[in-house]
Amino acid sequence: MIVWLCEGCGCELKQEDKPEECPLCRRSDATFMKMDRKDPDKEEKDIQKKYDKVVEKLEKYTKDCEPEDLKYSVED
């Protein structure tokens, strides 16, 4: 499996072609490092399913909340 790692924010993208922009930090000038990873085995897939269920439950808690303004730690 081919994974592209954004060197700006560390986002990992599982795709064959090099991305044009990072979907996380939205930098079109981001540099990506190509990495080869082994395909996940059954145990890793089971863990991922459990993780996805937990994230889904957490998202239900924030469903009706007002979105927060994201700020970097150097901003006031």
C-alpha positions in Angstrom: 0.0 0.0 0.0 1.3 3.4 -0.9 1.0 6.2 1.7 1.9 9.9 1.1 3.0 11.8 4.2 2.6 15.6 4.2 5.8 17.0 5.6 4.0 20.1 6.8 1.4 18.6 9.1 2.0 14.9 9.1 -1.3 13.9 7.4 -1.2 10.5 5.8 -3.0 9.9 2.5 -3.5 6.3 1.2 -3.5 6.7 -2.6 -1.5 5.7 -5.6 -0.8 9.2 -7.1 1.0 12.1 -5.4 -1.6 14.5 -4.0 -1.8 18.0 -5.3 -2.7 19.6 -2.0 -3.0 18.4 1.6 -6.6 18.0 2.7 -5.7 18.7 6.3 -3.5 21.8 6.2 -4.8 22.9 2.8 -1.3 23.8 1.5 -1.0 23.6 -2.2 2.8 23.9 -1.9 3.0 21.1 0.6 5.8 18.5 0.0 4.9 14.8 0.3 7.1 11.9 1.2 6.2 8.5 -0.5 6.2 5.5 1.8 5.3 1.8 1.3 3.4 0.1 4.0 2.2 -3.5 4.4 -1.5 -4.0 4.0 -3.3 -4.3 7.3 -4.0 -7.8 8.6 -7.3 -9.0 10.2 -6.4 -7.8 13.7 -5.5 -4.3 12.5 -8.8 -4.1 10.6 -10.7 -5.1 13.7 -9.0 -2.5 15.7 -9.8 0.1 13.0 -13.5 -0.8 13.1 -13.5 -0.3 16.9 -11.8 3.0 16.6 -14.3 4.2 14.0 -17.2 3.3 16.3 -15.6 5.3 19.1 -15.1 8.3 16.9 -18.7 8.0 15.7 -19.9 8.1 19.3 -17.7 11.1 20.1 -19.1 13.0 17.1 -22.6 12.5 18.4 -21.7 14.4 21.6 -20.6 17.5 19.5 -23.4 17.2 17.0 -25.5 20.2 18.2 -22.5 22.3 19.5 -21.4 25.5 18.0 -18.2 25.2 16.1 -15.1 26.5 17.8 -12.7 28.9 16.1 -9.4 27.2 15.5 -6.4 29.1 16.5 -2.7 28.3 16.5 -0.9 28.5 19.8 1.1 31.6 18.7 -2.1 33.6 18.0 -3.9 35.7 20.6 
